[in-house]
């Protein structure tokens, strides 16, 4: 039996992780959960899984049939990450944003294996996280379908023979629109992803293609592949989740239904492949389309490469600017295309060169950028 801790348990990835745990209840026991604002939903989850420790967003009363340890806010997330119950434990980080970084760090330092859906952890602090994983002798397995697919395509292969990684992208909500047709689009339009059911922030990131930029940075850290050998390609059907090309020209592709239960189960039970409740892919009559992913059409993808190669705290600058800009768009403070301009201005600011690449600087810079951008638009 392996103990499981899920932060962000009431979100899209979190609830699907709980689905997988229901399927394999003989293998996993939920020890800790963090949940969002919806106390009714939180109570249902808590009463079903009865974790020993729970973290709520705010200090609110919640009536339960038993007495777990209840903690709150960002400090509570760290208490869940440091809680220890069983010999083998896995920490599922399904949080969104920079708030997911320190819980990952604390969980690693407490010898928990990591199943990672929080993109920001590796985007802003990839080298630091890799060092901590090595020093604590724990495992980090990606949950993102793209990185899960790459992991599968690398199995049994010599990594020195990899020519490039090819990360596929659905194109997001506006993939059929030209740049000119993006003026005046609304958040309601942006949140209608054609293939996936995701949270609001990541759905906007998919529409701007920042999501794919983050995935490039993650892939660099997860698989130790140079940025020059990581490409992105447009694939509207989201059937090919990613590909790996080898030096002899052979390309291995991981193909499957657009169902996050599969990569979640693979991360929890790696390297096992067994039946879970997903819709099998019917290959007969399958039509797949691949096309170039233009950085002119999606400049945020280019910004991600730029910040990543600039190094230091600039990936954190990229993430913080994006986090603030998406927040403003979702709260009707800016237009959709303003997101790009806000990010461009921050990553081309030379003042961030003076910061050291360490956790304190990453968090300080991130908080400063998010606060200053929001205040610029009248949001505290």
C-alpha positions in Angstrom: 0.0 0.0 0.0 1.4 3.4 -1.0 0.3 6.6 0.7 -1.0 9.4 -1.6 -1.1 13.1 -1.0 -3.0 15.3 -3.5 -2.7 19.1 -3.5 -5.4 20.6 -5.8 -7.6 17.6 -5.2 -10.9 19.3 -6.2 -9.5 20.6 -9.6 -9.6 18.8 -12.9 -6.4 16.7 -12.5 -7.1 16.2 -8.8 -10.6 14.7 -9.3 -9.3 12.5 -12.1 -6.5 11.3 -9.8 -9.2 10.3 -7.3 -10.9 8.3 -10.0 -7.7 6.4 -10.6 -7.3 5.8 -6.9 -10.8 4.4 -6.8 -9.8 1.9 -9.5 -6.7 0.8 -7.5 -7.9 1.2 -4.0 -6.0 -2.0 -3.1 -2.7 -0.2 -3.9 -3.2 3.4 -2.7 -4.4 5.0 0.5 -5.2 8.8 0.5 -3.4 10.3 3.5 -3.6 14.0 2.7 -5.7 16.4 0.5 -5.9 20.1 -0.3 -9.2 21.4 -1.6 -10.5 24.6 -3.0 -13.3 27.0 -2.2 -16.3 24.7 -2.8 -16.8 23.3 0.7 -19.7 21.1 -0.4 -17.5 19.3 -2.9 -14.7 19.3 -0.5 -16.8 17.6 2.2 -17.9 14.9 -0.3 -14.4 14.1 -1.2 -13.2 14.1 2.4 -16.0 11.9 3.7 -15.3 9.3 0.9 -11.5 9.1 1.3 -11.2 10.1 4.9 -7.6 11.5 4.8 -5.7 12.1 8.0 -4.8 15.7 7.1 -6.7 18.2 4.9 -5.9 21.7 3.8 -8.6 24.2 3.1 -8.1 27.5 1.2 -9.6 29.6 4.0 -10.4 29.2 7.7 -13.9 28.1 7.4 -16.0 25.7 9.4 -16.6 22.3 7.9 -18.6 19.5 9.7 -17.2 16.0 9.2 -18.1 12.6 10.6 -14.5 12.2 11.9 -11.7 14.5 13.2 -8.8 14.9 10.7 -6.0 17.4 11.1 -7.2 20.6 9.4 -4.7 23.1 8.1 -5.1 26.2 5.9 -3.7 28.2 3.0 -0.2 28.1 1.7 1.2 27.1 5.1 -1.2 24.2 5.2 0.1 23.0 1.8 3.6 22.7 3.3 2.3 20.8 6.3 0.6 18.3 4.0 3.9 18.0 2.0 5.8 17.3 5.2 3.3 14.9 6.7 4.6 11.3 7.0 2.6 8.1 7.5 3.7 5.2 5.3 7.0 3.9 4.1 6.2 4.5 0.5 4.4 7.7 -0.4 3.7 9.7 -3.5 2.8 13.4 -3.7 0.5 14.5 -6.5 0.9 18.2 -7.2 -2.2 19.3 -9.2 -1.9 23.0 -8.1 -1.9 25.8 -10.6 0.7 28.6 -10.5 3.8 29.4 -8.5 2.0 28.3 -5.3 2.9 24.7 -6.4 6.7 25.2 -6.1 7.4 25.1 -2.4 5.0 22.1 -1.7 7.0 20.2 -4.3 10.3 21.1 -2.6 9.1 20.2 0.9 7.6 16.9 -0.4 10.9 15.9 -2.0 12.8 16.8 1.2 10.4 14.5 3.1 11.3 11.6 0.7 8.0 11.5 -1.2 8.0 10.5 -4.8 6.5 13.2 -7.0 3.7 12.9 -9.6 3.8 16.3 -11.2 1.0 18.2 -13.0 2.1 21.6 -11.7 4.0 23.0 -14.7 5.4 25.9 -12.8 7.6 23.8 -10.5 9.9 22.8 -13.3 9.5 25.9 -15.4 10.8 28.3 -12.7 13.1 26.0 -10.8 13.9 22.9 -12.9 17.6 22.6 -12.1 17.0 23.1 -8.4 14.2 20.4 -8.4 16.4 17.9 -10.3 19.2 18.4 -7.8 16.8 17.8 -4.9 15.3 14.7 -6.5 18.9 13.3 -6.9 19.9 14.2 -3.3 16.8 12.7 -1.7 16.8 9.6 -4.0 13.1 10.0 -4.9 11.3 9.7 -8.3 9.6 12.4 -10.3 7.1 11.3 -12.9 5.2 13.7 -15.1 1.4 13.7 -15.4 1.1 15.9 -18.4 -0.1 13.8 -21.3 2.7 15.2 -23.5 5.5 14.3 -21.1 3.9 11.0 -20.2 4.0 10.2 -23.9 7.6 11.1 -24.3 8.5 8.9 -21.3 6.8 6.0 -22.9 8.5 6.6 -26.2 11.9 6.6 -24.5 11.4 3.2 -22.8 14.1 0.7 -23.8 15.9 3.3 -25.9 19.4 4.9 -25.7 18.8 8.5 -25.0 22.1 9.5 -26.7 20.4 8.4 -30.0 17.5 10.9 -29.6 17.5 13.4 -32.4 14.6 15.5 -31.1 11.4 15.5 -29.0 8.2 16.5 -30.8 5.5 17.9 -28.5 2.1 18.1 -30.0 -0.4 21.0 -29.5 -4.1 21.1 -30.1 -3.9 24.7 -31.0 -6.3 25.8 -28.2 -9.6 27.6 -28.4 -8.6 29.9 -31.3 -6.7 27.6 -33.5 -9.0 28.3 -36.5 -8.6 32.1 -36.1 -6.0 34.4 -37.7 -4.1 36.9 -35.6 -6.5 39.6 -36.9 -9.5 37.6 -35.6 -8.2 37.6 -32.1 -9.0 41.2 -31.4 -11.9 41.5 -29.1 -12.3 37.8 -28.2 -13.8 37.2 -24.8 -12.8 35.0 -21.9 -16.0 32.9 -22.5 -14.8 32.2 -26.1 -11.2 31.5 -24.8 -12.4 29.0 -22.2 -14.1 26.7 -24.8 -11.3 24.3 -25.4 -12.2 21.9 -28.3 -10.5 18.8 -27.0 -9.8 18.9 -23.2 -11.7 19.7 -20.1 -9.3 21.8 -18.0 -9.2 24.5 -15.4 -9.6 28.1 -16.6 -5.9 29.2 -16.3 -4.5 26.3 -18.2 -7.2 26.7 -20.9 -6.2 30.3 -21.5 -2.5 29.2 -21.6 -3.5 26.7 -24.3 -5.2 29.5 -26.3 -2.1 31.7 -26.1 0.2 28.6 -26.5 2.1 29.6 -23.4 1.1 26.1 -22.1 3.2 24.6 -24.9 6.1 26.9 -24.1 6.0 25.7 -20.5 5.9 22.1 -21.7 9.1 22.7 -23.7 10.9 23.9 -20.6 9.5 21.0 -18.6 10.7 18.5 -21.3 14.2 20.0 -21.2 14.4 19.4 -17.5 12.6 16.0 -17.4 14.6 14.4 -20.2 17.9 16.4 -20.3 17.4 17.4 -23.9 18.7 20.7 -25.2 16.1 23.3 -26.3 17.4 23.1 -29.8 16.2 19.5 -30.0 12.7 20.1 -28.7 10.1 21.0 -31.3 6.4 21.6 -31.2 3.8 20.7 -33.9 0.1 21.4 -34.4 -2.1 18.4 -34.1 -5.8 19.4 -33.7 -7.1 15.9 -32.8 -5.0 15.4 -29.6 -4.6 11.7 -30.5 -0.8 11.7 -30.9 0.3 13.0 -27.4 4.0 13.4 -28.3 6.8 11.8 -30.4 10.5 11.1 -30.2 12.6 11.0 -33.3 15.8 9.0 -33.3 19.1 9.5 -35.2 18.1 6.8 -37.8 15.0 8.7 -38.7 12.6 6.5 -36.9 9.8 8.4 -35.0 8.0 6.7 -32.1 4.6 8.2 -31.2 2.4 7.6 -28.2 -1.2 7.5 -29.5 -4.3 7.3 -27.4 -7.7 8.9 -26.5 -7.8 12.4 -25.1 -8.3 11.2 -21.5 -6.1 12.3 -18.6 -6.9 9.2 -16.6 -4.3 7.4 -18.6 -1.2 9.5 -17.9 -2.3 9.9 -14.3 -2.5 6.2 -13.8 0.9 5.8 -15.6 2.4 8.3 -13.2 1.0 6.7 -10.1 1.8 3.1 -11.2 4.8 3.7 -13.5 5.8 1.7 -15.5 2.7 -0.4 -15.4 0.0 -0.3 -18.2 -3.3 -1.8 -17.1 -6.9 -1.3 -17.9 -8.6 1.8 -16.4 -11.9 3.5 -17.1 -11.1 5.2 -20.4 -12.5 5.0 -23.9 -10.4 2.8 -26.1 -9.1 4.4 -29.3 -10.7 3.0 -32.5 -7.9 3.1 -35.1 -10.3 2.3 -38.0 -11.1 5.4 -40.0 -8.9 7.5 -37.8 -7.9 10.8 -39.4 -4.9 12.6 -38.1 -3.6 16.1 -39.1 -0.2 17.6 -38.4 1.0 21.1 -39.3 3.6 23.7 -38.4 3.1 25.6 -35.2 3.8 29.2 -36.2 5.6 31.3 -33.6 4.4 34.4 -35.4 0.8 33.2 -34.8 1.6 32.2 -31.3 4.4 34.5 -30.0 4.1 33.2 -26.4 5.8 30.0 -27.6 8.7 32.1 -28.8 8.8 34.0 -25.5 9.1 30.7 -23.6 12.2 29.6 -25.7 13.7 33.1 -25.2 13.3 33.2 -21.4 14.4 29.6 -21.0 17.6 30.2 -23.0 18.3 33.4 -21.2 18.3 31.4 -18.0 18.6 32.5 -14.4 15.3 33.7 -13.0 13.9 34.6 -16.4 11.8 31.5 -16.7 10.3 32.6 -13.3 9.8 36.1 -14.8 8.0 34.5 -17.8 5.7 32.5 -15.6 4.9 35.4 -13.2 4.1 37.8 -16.0 1.9 35.2 -17.6 0.2 34.3 -14.3 -0.7 37.9 -13.7 -1.8 38.6 -17.2 -4.1 35.6 -17.4 -5.6 36.6 -14.1 -6.3 40.1 -15.5 -7.8 38.7 -18.6 -10.1 36.3 -16.7 -11.2 39.2 -14.5 -12.0 41.5 -17.5 -9.2 43.9 -16.9 -7.3 43.4 -20.2 -7.9 42.2 -23.7 -6.7 38.7 -24.9 -3.8 40.0 -26.9 -2.6 42.2 -24.0 -1.4 39.0 -22.4 1.4 38.7 -24.9 2.5 42.3 -24.5 2.7 42.1 -20.7 4.9 39.0 -20.9 7.1 40.5 -23.7 7.9 43.6 -21.6 8.9 41.6 -18.5 11.2 39.0 -20.1 13.0 41.8 -22.0 13.7 43.8 -18.8 17.4 43.5 -18.0 16.9 44.3 -14.3 16.3 40.6 -13.5 19.8 39.8 -14.5 21.1 40.8 -11.0 19.1 38.1 -9.2 20.7 34.8 -8.1 19.1 31.6 -9.3 17.8 30.2 -6.0 14.5 29.5 -4.4 14.3 32.7 -2.4 15.0 34.9 -5.5 12.6 32.9 -7.7 9.8 33.4 -5.1 10.6 37.0 -4.4 10.8 38.0 -8.1 7.6 36.1 -8.9 5.6 37.7 -6.1 7.0 41.2 -7.1 6.0 40.8 -10.7 2.6 39.4 -10.0 1.8 42.2 -7.5 3.2 45.0 -9.7 1.3 43.9 -12.8 -2.0 43.5 -11.0 -1.6 46.9 -9.3 -0.9 48.5 -12.7 -4.4 47.6 -13.7 -6.0 48.5 -10.4 -6.1 45.0 -8.8 -4.7 44.4 -5.3 
